[in-house]
Amino acid sequence: MIHRLSLEIADYLFYRKIISIDKYDIYSYGLEMIISSALGVILVALCGILTNSLIHAVVFYILFITLRMYTGGYHADTHLVCKLTLCGSFLITNITFITLLPFYNVSIHIFLSLFNLIAVVVLSPIESSRKPLSNLIKNKNKAISICAYIVLIILTLCFYLMSYREWALFPVLVATNVSLLMYIGYIKERRIKDEVR
């Protein structure tokens, strides 16, 4: 549906002589990415409104997309599965947050932080077989991922020590969600490589 809509918009731009035929594919792909991203924002915001946690939805989306940009991870094969994964990730993170907050302590914080840091050091970046990365980009993304996770660990630990437990736990759970999607992405990409052999 998103792909078809982007093609229809590109057709409209082409027939109105706004774009040339040699730029048609670039525009249709760009429109597909814009529509997909806008739909992701709308769906996560809607989930946030429906669960009375719009601020968490905003924090989730910004942190999730920012971390995933450098860590990589599971990539769905269709836009529908991608958006369901995004919304499911938010809902799982939010439910885990609500469930875990009463029991949250420094041991849980350190455990989750170490789990996330190990995941990013060992696995990132997870490249998609459809979008391979050069060695230069892989090294850059790994360094940025590790730095981002270390900064996140330090900030959330500071929030915890200042008794802002909610703002210590929620970002750590978002990072945990990203880490789990890295593991899933790693397994998926290994299976694809094994099937090719």
Secondary structure by P-SEA (a helix, b strand, c coil): caaaaaaaaaaaaaaaccccccaaaaaaaaaaaaaaaaaaaaaaaaaaaaaccaaaaaaaaaaaaaaaacccccccccaaaaaaaaaaaaaaaaaaaaaccccccaaaaaaaaaaaaaaaacccccccccccccaaaaaaaaaaaaaaaaaaaaaaaaaaaacccccccaaaaaaaaaaaaaaaaaaaaaaaaaaac
